[in-house]
Amino acid sequence: MGSYTTLTVPGPEQMQQLGRGLAALLRPGDLVLLSGELGAGKTTLTRGLGEGLGVRGAVTSPTFVIARVHPSLAGGPPLVHVDAYRLGGGLDEMEDLDLDVSLPESVVVVEWGEGKVEQLSEERLEVRIERALGGEAAADDHDPRRVVLSGLGRRWDGVDLTAAAG
C-alpha cells in the first residue's frame, strides 16, 4: 500500500523546489519523516515545504529548540518542524513536546526521526536524501542528491509522488 518514487535532485535550488512541490501534496495530519546525513538537504527541503504551505517565519534547522511551529499565512495547516536528533527516548520524549496534540491539524516534518517517531502515525511520507555520488568527493552542497519518496499507508495510495518534482 502507498506509493514510491526515486528522484535525482541536482542542487539546493531544486531541493527547495521539490519541497514546494511536495507541499502541494500535503494536507493537515500528514507526518513527513526526513532522513539523510548531515548536510544532505533536509532543512533545504523543509524550507521549500514551508514556502509551499505559505507559513510564517524562516525555516531553519530546529536543532537547539527541538521543535518549531510555523503558522500558516494562507489559511492552511501550520508546519511543525522537529529535529529528533537529540531525542534519545523516542516516542516518550516526542509526546512530551505535545506534538500528538497538533498532529491532526498540522503538517509535521521530523528530521532524524528514524526509529523514533514512526509510532506517531502508520501513514507517513518518508523522504530519504542521499548523496548521488557517494564518498568524500561528494561533500559539496551542490552535488546531486538521490531522493527516495515513500508514501506509507492508505493515505498515500494512488498519490503520484513524481508530481512533486514538477
N, C-alpha and C positions, 0 to 999 in steps of 0.2 A: 504494500500500500504506500501511497505517497508519490513523490516524483524525484528525479535525479538528473543533474547535468554537470558537465565539466567545461569550464571556460578558460581561455588564456587572456590575461589582462596585461597589456604592455607596460603600464606605468601608473603612477599615483593619480593622475588626472582621470584615467579610465577607471581606476578603482573607485574613485569618488562618484563617477558617473554610474558605475554598477550599483553603488549604494542608492543613488537616486532612483534607478530602475527597479531595484528590489522594493523600495518604499511603496511603489505603486501597487505591489502585490500584497502588501501587509495590511492587516486590519487589527482592531483592538483585540487584545487577548493573545496575540502572537508572541511566541518566545523564539528568539534568534540566538543561537549558540555559535560564537566565533572561536575558531582555533587556528593556531599558526604561531611560529616562533616570534620572538621579539623583533619588531621592525618589519613584519610581514605585510602589514597594511590593514590591520583590524580596525584601528581608530580612524584611518582614512576612509574605509568603507562605511563606518558608522557616521562619520561627518556627512557623507553623501546621503545616508538614510535620513539624518536629521534635516538636511536641506529638502529632500523629497517629501518628508512629512510636514514641513513648514513649521519647525519648532523654534522656540526662543533660546538664545544663548549659544555660545560657541561650543561645539562638541570637541572636547579634548579628552585625553585619557584620564579616567577617574581613579587612577592608581591610589592616590592618597586619601580620597574620600570614600572609596569603595563603590558608592552608587551616586549618580547624579540624575535628577529629573529635569527634563526639558519640556515645559508645557507647549502645547500647540498654539500657534498664532493664527491658524486657519480653521479652527473648529474641529480638528482631527484628534487622534489619540496622542497623549503625551508620549515622549520617548524616555524610557528608563534605561540608563546606560550603566552597566555594572562591570567592575573589574573584580573577578573572583580569584585572582592570583594569590592573594594573601589570606583567603578564606580556607583555613585548614579543615574546619569542621564540616564543610559541605553544607548539606541542606539545613541543618540546625542553625548555623550562622546566617544562612540566606534568609531563613524565616525571621531571625532577629531584626533583619533590615525591613521587615514588613512588606517585602516585595509581593508576596502572595496576595496581599490586600489590593495592590494596584494592578496586578496582572490582568484581570478581566477587562479593564478599560484602557490598558496601555499596550504599547509595543515595548517589550523588554528585550534588550540586547545585552548579552553576557559575554565578555571576553574572558578567556582562561577558565571556562566553566565546565570543561570536560570532566566527567566523573564526579561532579559536584552538584549540578543543578538539573540533571535530566529528570529527576523525580518531580520537578515543578510542573511538567506537562509532558504527556506522551506524544502530543502533537507539537512539533517544533521544526524550525528550519535550521539545519546545521550547515555552517559555512566554514570550510577548511581552506586556508590560504597557504600555499607552499611556493617556495622559490622554484620557478620553472627550470632553472639551470642547475640548481643544487651546488653544494660546496662553497668554499671560501670566495671564489671569484664572483659569486652572486650576492655579495654583501651590500650592493648598491640599491638604494630605494627605487631606482629607475629600471632595474632588471624586471623582466616579465614574471608574472605570478600565475600559477595554476590555481584556479578557484573551483572547488568542488561544492556544489549546492545540493543538499539532500533534504527534501521535504518529507518529514516523517508523520505518519498518522493520516486519518481520513481528511483532515483539514486541507492537506496538500494534494489529495487525489485530483488528477486532471489539471493541476496548476502548471502552466507552461513556464518553467523557470528560465528557459532560454530568452523569454521576453524581457527579462531584467537587463540583458546585455544590449537592448535597444536594437 
